[in-house]
Amino acid sequence: MHILAKFRVCDPQVHLSGQMRMSLMATPRIVEGVFAVNKPKSISSAQVLRDIQYAFNDSKIFKPWLDVERNRRDIESSRQRKRRRNKRLQVKLGHGGTLDPMATGVLVVGVGKGTKQLQDFLGCTKTYEATILFGAATDTYDVLGKVVSKAPYSQVNRDLVESALSRFRGPIEQRPPLYSALRMDGKRLYEYAREGKEAPREIAARPVTTESLEIREWLPSGSHEYKWPDKDVDVGEKIVAGYHASSPVVTEGDALSTHLLMTPGSQRGEKRPRQSEDEDAGLSSSTPPAKRHEMSTSTPISATIQDHSVQETEAPKSATDPEAYIPKPAEEPAPSHGPPAARLSMTVTSGFYVRSLCHDLGQAVNSLGMMCDLVRTRQSDFELGRNVIEYNVFSESEDVWGPQVWQMLIDWQKSLDENSANSS
């Protein structure tokens, strides 16, 4: 579902010249709304918001917003002031669907009242480019986890994968990874896994839709640098992983309401859960003081191949066939130049887990698979290379990022006004 019918999202580089924008920005005006940033690898979505918030807090653009918020707090009741006394005044931010730390791409950001529109982005379609590495499975379904099992991969070729992809197009039932922030009986699923405990009951699969799914590039053995993780799960972890592998999972996914980073009951310094590529989180004006995060670049994932494997079995009849997830001992695959990989492009509905697709696709070609790279190229009407701001500009002065952010927020507000006028 696109949101273009509701809101006009414009290229931050068009419309007004830089000089005209800076001139208009000098006029006090409260700007709120929604824009998008290109999230880099090896940094959490929450940290991206903190870095942006750090830049916004001392900016000229958002000084009027902060002044109004400060005046509002001054006239609050004594009880409300007491509740806020330890909360620093900051620009309120949130985002419309988190990305895993290893993922990059479109991260939709709401500012001020724009955070109330973020719910619209949780139910929209998204486009991803992901890389799957065959021959092994991990507890997290990606290369950041520990190896659970290995399987032969010599039979995996482009034609076989092309044929298997048809099983995952259209409406399907999908089982999300156990390592996610989805709740069961009030507890995150990843908490059960980290504690070495089984989930209290079987977790049911859920319906999602794949609008398109194609191989963007085939990477034969020896033609890439992707490798399996160098750590295996221990016996206790295998029991948990094995239980989950034969059990479907229910996910809240995008159905989660957009929440603030410091939600009721959370504590300062509390470790943030590892969320899925389709879960959401936010950052409010009441969060701990924003700190400048040193922007880093990712390093290639290197590892050695593990010494355990599984027998080649018949491909599952469906993506949720429980028996397809039970690994069986087998002989070590013959040495080679390493497993093949494939870059996939897909457009999916809310609640979709790309990690699960990679895990299930590995089973569907009589092997195993894990996700080793992920880019969200589009979310609703925000698209990389068109109307998404680069994250690294926020380490520069306001003269660099200010005109881009200001233009996008002004366009957003105009769109709201036009939609309101058309509906009246």
C-alpha positions as CSV (number, residue, x, y, z in Angstrom):
1,M,0.0,0.0,0.0
2,H,1.4,3.4,-1.0
3,I,0.8,6.5,1.0
4,L,1.2,8.8,-2.0
5,A,-2.6,9.3,-2.1
6,K,-2.4,10.8,1.3
7,F,0.9,12.6,1.4
8,R,3.2,14.1,-1.2
9,V,6.8,13.2,-0.6
10,C,9.3,15.3,-2.5
11,D,12.9,15.1,-3.5
12,P,14.9,17.1,-0.9
13,Q,17.1,18.6,-3.6
14,V,14.3,20.2,-5.7
15,H,11.9,23.1,-5.5
16,L,13.7,26.0,-3.7
17,S,17.3,26.9,-4.2
18,G,19.7,26.4,-1.3
19,Q,19.9,30.2,-0.7
20,M,16.1,30.6,-0.7
21,R,15.7,27.7,1.7
22,M,18.3,29.1,4.1
23,S,16.5,32.5,4.0
24,L,13.1,30.9,4.8
25,M,14.6,28.8,7.5
26,A,15.8,31.9,9.2
27,T,12.1,32.8,9.8
28,P,10.9,31.3,13.0
29,R,8.5,28.5,12.2
30,I,7.6,25.2,13.8
31,V,8.4,22.4,11.4
32,E,7.2,18.8,12.0
33,G,6.5,15.9,9.8
34,V,8.1,12.8,8.3
35,F,11.3,12.3,6.2
36,A,13.5,9.3,5.5
37,V,17.2,8.6,6.1
38,N,19.5,6.0,4.6
39,K,20.5,3.8,7.6
40,P,24.1,2.5,7.5
41,K,25.3,-1.0,8.5
42,S,26.4,-2.0,12.0
43,I,24.3,0.6,13.8
44,S,20.9,0.2,15.3
45,S,17.8,2.1,14.2
46,A,17.5,3.6,17.7
47,Q,21.1,4.9,17.5
48,V,20.4,6.5,14.1
49,L,17.6,8.4,15.8
50,R,19.8,9.4,18.7
51,D,22.4,10.8,16.3
52,I,19.8,12.8,14.4
53,Q,18.3,14.0,17.6
54,Y,21.7,15.2,18.8
55,A,21.9,17.3,15.6
56,F,18.4,18.6,15.9
57,N,18.6,19.6,19.6
58,D,21.0,22.5,18.9
59,S,19.7,23.5,15.5
60,K,18.1,26.7,14.4
61,I,15.4,24.8,12.5
62,F,14.0,23.1,15.6
63,K,14.5,26.0,18.1
64,P,10.9,27.2,17.6
65,W,9.6,23.6,18.3
66,L,11.7,23.4,21.5
67,D,10.6,26.9,22.7
68,V,6.9,25.9,22.3
69,E,7.5,22.6,24.1
70,R,9.4,24.4,26.9
71,N,6.6,26.9,27.4
72,R,4.0,24.0,27.4
73,R,6.0,22.3,30.2
74,D,6.2,25.6,32.2
75,I,2.4,25.7,32.5
76,E,1.9,22.1,33.4
77,S,0.5,21.1,36.7
78,S,3.0,20.5,39.6
79,R,2.3,16.8,39.3
80,Q,3.2,16.7,35.6
81,R,6.3,18.8,36.2
82,K,7.4,16.5,39.0
83,R,7.1,13.6,36.6
84,R,9.2,15.4,34.0
85,R,11.8,16.9,36.3
86,N,14.5,14.4,35.3
87,K,13.7,14.4,31.6
88,R,15.8,16.6,29.3
89,L,14.0,18.7,26.7
90,Q,14.7,17.2,23.3
91,V,13.2,17.1,19.8
92,K,10.7,14.3,19.7
93,L,11.5,11.6,17.1
94,G,10.2,8.2,16.2
95,H,10.5,5.8,13.2
96,G,8.1,3.8,11.2
97,G,9.6,0.3,11.2
98,T,13.1,-0.7,12.5
99,L,15.9,-2.3,10.6
100,D,18.3,-4.9,12.0
101,P,21.8,-3.5,12.8
102,M,23.3,-5.4,9.9
103,A,20.6,-4.0,7.5
104,T,20.9,-0.7,5.6
105,G,18.4,1.4,3.7
106,V,15.2,3.4,4.1
107,L,14.4,4.3,7.7
108,V,11.3,6.6,8.0
109,V,11.6,9.2,10.7
110,G,8.8,11.2,12.3
111,V,9.5,14.6,14.0
112,G,7.1,16.1,16.6
113,K,3.5,15.6,15.5
114,G,4.9,13.6,12.6
115,T,5.4,10.7,14.9
116,K,1.6,10.3,14.9
117,Q,1.7,9.5,11.2
118,L,4.2,6.7,11.5
119,Q,1.6,4.1,12.0
120,D,0.7,4.5,8.4
121,F,4.1,3.2,7.4
122,L,3.8,0.0,9.4
123,G,1.1,-1.4,7.1
124,C,2.6,-0.3,3.8
125,T,4.6,-2.4,1.3
126,K,8.4,-2.5,1.4
127,T,11.0,-3.5,-1.1
128,Y,14.2,-5.3,0.0
129,E,17.4,-6.6,-1.6
130,A,18.8,-9.4,0.4
131,T,21.7,-11.9,0.0
132,I,21.2,-15.6,0.9
133,L,24.2,-17.9,1.6
134,F,23.5,-21.6,1.2
135,G,24.7,-24.7,3.0
136,A,24.2,-23.8,6.7
137,A,21.5,-22.6,9.1
138,T,21.9,-20.4,12.2
139,D,19.8,-19.8,15.3
140,T,19.1,-16.2,14.2
141,Y,18.6,-17.1,10.5
142,D,21.5,-14.7,9.6
143,V,25.3,-14.6,9.7
144,L,25.3,-12.9,13.0
145,G,24.1,-16.0,14.8
146,K,25.6,-19.4,15.6
147,V,25.6,-22.3,13.2
148,V,23.0,-24.9,14.1
149,S,23.5,-27.3,11.1
150,K,25.2,-27.7,7.8
151,A,23.9,-29.4,4.6
152,P,25.2,-30.3,1.2
153,Y,25.0,-27.5,-1.4
154,S,26.7,-28.9,-4.5
155,Q,23.2,-29.4,-6.0
156,V,22.2,-25.7,-5.5
157,N,22.2,-23.8,-8.7
158,R,20.3,-20.8,-10.2
159,D,17.7,-22.9,-11.9
160,L,16.9,-24.8,-8.7
161,V,16.6,-21.6,-6.8
162,E,14.5,-20.0,-9.5
163,S,12.1,-22.9,-9.4
164,A,11.9,-22.8,-5.5
165,L,11.1,-19.1,-5.4
166,S,7.6,-19.8,-6.9
167,R,6.7,-21.3,-3.5
168,F,7.2,-18.0,-1.8
169,R,5.3,-15.7,-4.1
170,G,1.8,-14.5,-3.4
171,P,0.1,-15.3,-0.1
172,I,2.2,-17.6,2.1
173,E,2.4,-18.7,5.7
174,Q,5.7,-17.6,7.3
175,R,7.5,-18.5,10.5
176,P,9.5,-15.6,12.0
177,P,12.9,-16.2,13.6
178,L,13.0,-17.1,17.2
179,Y,15.5,-14.3,17.9
180,S,13.0,-11.5,17.6
181,A,11.3,-9.0,19.9
182,L,7.9,-10.6,19.4
183,R,6.0,-11.4,22.7
184,M,4.6,-14.6,24.1
185,D,3.0,-14.5,27.5
186,G,4.4,-11.0,28.1
187,K,8.0,-12.0,27.3
188,R,10.1,-11.4,24.3
189,L,10.9,-14.5,22.2
190,Y,14.6,-13.6,22.1
191,E,14.6,-13.7,25.9
192,Y,13.5,-17.4,25.9
193,A,16.2,-18.2,23.4
194,R,19.0,-16.4,25.3
195,E,18.0,-18.1,28.5
196,G,18.1,-21.5,26.8
197,K,14.4,-22.0,27.4
198,E,11.8,-23.3,25.1
199,A,8.9,-21.1,24.3
200,P,5.9,-22.0,26.6
201,R,3.9,-23.3,23.7
202,E,4.0,-23.8,19.9
203,I,4.1,-20.5,18.1
204,A,1.7,-20.3,15.1
205,A,2.7,-19.3,11.6
206,R,1.2,-16.1,10.1
207,P,0.0,-15.1,6.7
208,V,2.1,-12.6,4.7
209,T,2.2,-11.7,1.0
210,T,5.1,-11.5,-1.4
211,E,4.1,-9.2,-4.2
212,S,7.3,-9.9,-6.2
213,L,10.4,-12.0,-5.7
214,E,13.3,-12.4,-8.1
215,I,16.9,-13.3,-8.3
216,R,18.8,-10.1,-8.9
217,E,22.3,-11.8,-9.1
218,W,23.5,-15.3,-8.9
219,L,26.9,-15.7,-7.0
220,P,28.5,-19.1,-7.8
221,S,30.9,-20.8,-5.4
222,G,34.2,-19.0,-5.2
223,S,32.8,-15.7,-6.7
224,H,32.0,-13.9,-3.4
225,E,33.4,-13.4,0.1
226,Y,30.4,-14.4,2.1
227,K,31.2,-17.1,4.7
228,W,29.4,-18.9,7.5
229,P,29.8,-17.8,11.1
230,D,32.7,-19.3,13.1
231,K,30.6,-20.3,16.1
232,D,28.4,-23.3,16.7
233,V,25.5,-23.4,19.1
234,D,26.0,-25.6,22.2
235,V,23.9,-28.5,23.2
236,G,21.4,-26.5,25.2
237,E,21.0,-23.9,22.4
238,K,20.5,-26.7,19.9
239,I,17.6,-28.0,21.9
240,V,15.9,-24.6,21.8
241,A,16.7,-24.0,18.2
242,G,15.5,-27.5,17.3
243,Y,12.2,-26.9,19.1
244,H,11.6,-23.6,17.3
245,A,12.6,-25.1,14.0
246,S,9.7,-27.4,14.1
247,S,7.3,-24.9,15.6
248,P,5.5,-22.0,13.9
249,V,5.6,-18.5,15.3
250,V,3.1,-15.8,15.8
251,T,4.4,-12.2,15.3
252,E,3.2,-8.8,16.0
253,G,5.3,-7.5,13.2
254,D,4.1,-4.2,11.9
255,A,0.9,-4.5,13.9
256,L,2.9,-3.1,16.8
257,S,1.9,0.4,17.5
258,T,4.7,3.0,17.1
259,H,6.2,3.2,20.6
260,L,8.8,5.5,22.2
261,L,12.3,4.3,23.0
262,M,11.8,4.8,26.7
263,T,8.5,3.2,27.2
264,P,6.8,2.8,30.6
265,G,8.7,0.3,32.6
266,S,12.0,0.6,30.6
267,Q,15.1,1.8,32.4
268,R,17.9,4.0,31.4
269,G,20.8,1.8,30.2
270,E,18.5,-1.2,29.5
271,K,19.8,-3.4,26.7
272,R,17.7,-2.9,23.6
273,P,16.1,-6.1,22.1
274,R,17.2,-7.3,18.7
275,Q,14.2,-6.5,16.6
276,S,13.2,-7.8,13.2
277,E,13.5,-5.9,9.9
278,D,9.8,-5.1,10.2
279,E,9.4,-4.2,13.8
280,D,9.1,-0.6,15.0
281,A,10.5,1.6,17.7
282,G,10.9,5.3,18.3
283,L,12.6,8.0,20.2
284,S,10.9,10.7,22.2
285,S,11.8,14.1,23.6
286,S,12.0,12.4,27.0
287,T,14.8,10.0,26.2
288,P,18.2,10.1,27.9
289,P,20.5,12.9,26.5
290,A,21.4,12.1,22.9
291,K,25.0,11.3,22.3
292,R,27.1,11.7,19.2
293,H,27.7,8.2,17.8
294,E,30.9,7.7,15.9
295,M,29.8,6.8,12.4
296,S,31.4,3.6,11.4
297,T,31.7,1.5,8.3
298,S,31.1,-2.2,8.3
299,T,33.8,-4.8,7.8
300,P,33.4,-8.0,5.8
301,I,32.2,-10.9,7.7
302,S,34.8,-13.6,7.7
303,A,34.7,-17.0,9.3
304,T,35.6,-20.7,8.9
305,I,33.3,-23.5,7.8
306,Q,32.0,-25.6,10.7
307,D,32.4,-29.4,11.1
308,H,28.8,-30.5,11.3
309,S,26.2,-31.1,8.6
310,V,22.8,-32.6,7.7
311,Q,21.5,-35.1,5.2
312,E,20.1,-33.9,2.0
313,T,16.3,-34.4,2.3
314,E,13.3,-34.0,0.0
315,A,12.4,-30.4,-0.4
316,P,9.5,-29.3,1.8
317,K,6.0,-29.1,0.2
318,S,5.4,-25.7,1.9
319,A,7.3,-23.0,3.6
320,T,5.9,-24.1,7.0
321,D,6.2,-27.8,6.7
322,P,7.5,-28.6,10.2
323,E,9.6,-31.7,9.2
324,A,11.6,-29.5,6.8
325,Y,13.2,-27.8,9.8
326,I,14.5,-30.9,11.6
327,P,18.2,-31.3,10.7
328,K,19.7,-34.9,10.5
329,P,23.3,-35.9,10.8
330,A,25.2,-36.5,7.6
331,E,28.7,-36.7,6.2
332,E,30.8,-33.6,5.9
333,P,30.2,-31.9,2.5
334,A,33.2,-32.4,0.2
335,P,35.7,-29.4,0.2
336,S,35.0,-26.8,-2.5
337,H,35.3,-23.1,-3.1
338,G,32.6,-22.5,-0.6
339,P,28.8,-22.4,-0.9
340,P,26.9,-20.4,-3.6
341,A,24.9,-17.3,-2.7
342,A,22.1,-15.3,-4.4
343,R,21.0,-11.7,-4.3
344,L,17.2,-11.4,-4.2
345,S,14.9,-8.5,-4.8
346,M,11.4,-8.6,-3.2
347,T,8.4,-6.4,-2.5
348,V,6.4,-7.6,0.6
349,T,3.6,-6.7,2.9
350,S,3.8,-5.8,6.6
351,G,5.0,-8.4,9.0
352,F,7.3,-10.1,6.5
353,Y,10.7,-11.4,7.7
354,V,13.4,-11.6,5.1
355,R,15.5,-13.7,7.5
356,S,12.8,-16.3,7.5
357,L,12.6,-16.3,3.7
358,C,16.3,-17.1,3.5
359,H,16.0,-19.8,6.1
360,D,13.0,-21.4,4.3
361,L,14.4,-21.0,0.8
362,G,17.5,-23.0,1.9
363,Q,15.3,-25.9,3.0
364,A,13.3,-25.7,-0.3
365,V,16.4,-26.4,-2.4
366,N,17.4,-29.5,-0.3
367,S,20.0,-27.5,1.7
368,L,20.1,-24.8,4.3
369,G,20.3,-21.0,4.1
370,M,21.0,-17.8,6.0
371,M,20.7,-14.1,5.3
372,C,24.0,-12.3,5.0
373,D,23.0,-8.9,3.7
374,L,19.9,-6.8,3.6
375,V,18.9,-3.4,2.1
376,R,15.5,-1.8,2.4
377,T,15.3,0.1,-0.9
378,R,11.8,1.4,-0.5
379,Q,9.2,2.0,2.1
380,S,5.9,3.4,0.9
381,D,6.9,6.4,-1.2
382,F,10.4,6.8,0.2
383,E,13.0,5.3,-2.1
384,L,16.8,5.2,-2.1
385,G,18.3,7.5,-4.6
386,R,15.2,9.6,-4.9
387,N,14.0,11.2,-1.7
388,V,16.0,9.7,1.2
389,I,18.7,11.7,3.1
390,E,22.1,10.2,3.7
391,Y,22.8,9.5,7.3
392,N,26.4,10.8,7.2
393,V,25.2,14.4,6.5
394,F,24.1,14.7,10.1
395,S,27.7,14.7,11.2
396,E,28.1,17.9,9.2
397,S,26.9,21.4,10.1
398,E,23.3,22.4,9.9
399,D,24.1,24.3,6.7
400,V,24.5,20.9,5.0
401,W,21.6,18.8,6.3
402,G,19.3,21.7,7.3
403,P,18.0,22.6,3.8
404,Q,17.2,19.0,3.0
405,V,15.3,18.3,6.2
406,W,13.5,21.6,6.2
407,Q,12.3,21.2,2.6
408,M,11.0,17.6,3.2
409,L,9.1,18.6,6.4
410,I,7.6,21.7,4.7
411,D,6.4,19.6,1.8
412,W,5.0,17.1,4.3
413,Q,3.0,19.8,6.1
414,K,1.7,21.2,2.8
415,S,0.5,17.7,1.9
416,L,-1.4,17.4,5.1
417,D,-3.0,20.8,4.6
418,E,-4.0,19.8,1.0
419,N,-5.5,16.5,2.1
420,S,-7.4,18.1,4.9
421,A,-8.8,20.7,2.4
422,N,-9.8,18.0,-0.1
423,S,-11.6,15.9,2.5
424,S,-13.6,18.8,3.9
